[in-house]
């Protein structure tokens, strides 16, 4: 695949054109990925008295703890609190970029370093920032089918 960037001063907004000899599954996947990347979903996060719009490309993971939903963001140590339930966040975020590993947590696929199988049969999810979390048994089957194939 070749990528060509062309600067045209007359254009009002960026335009992406994909040229291919035929329509196939790879082309459809590329089109979907580009569309999701350009139409970035934003979540509203709260920390102390600050409110911040968080674009989906900055989200590392979302998890619930202490009956609240938190969102970890790239290059920030402290998570933001979200005021919506996890199932709504799952519906908003692109399924090709995020993976639900339990009923209480979703993780950005790009921030997953590797998986380790534990003695109890669950998967330990090691993230690129050194954080470790676990996939629940309920989501292990889906994880194997969709991600570890």
Secondary structure, DSSP 8 states (H G I E B T S, - for coil): --------TT-SS-------SS--HHHHHHHHHHHHHHS--EEEEEETTEEEEEEGGGEEEEEEETTEEEEEETT-SS-EEESS-HHHHHHHS-TTTEEEEETTEEEEGGGEEEEEE-TTS-EEEEETTS-EEE--HHHHHHHHHHT--
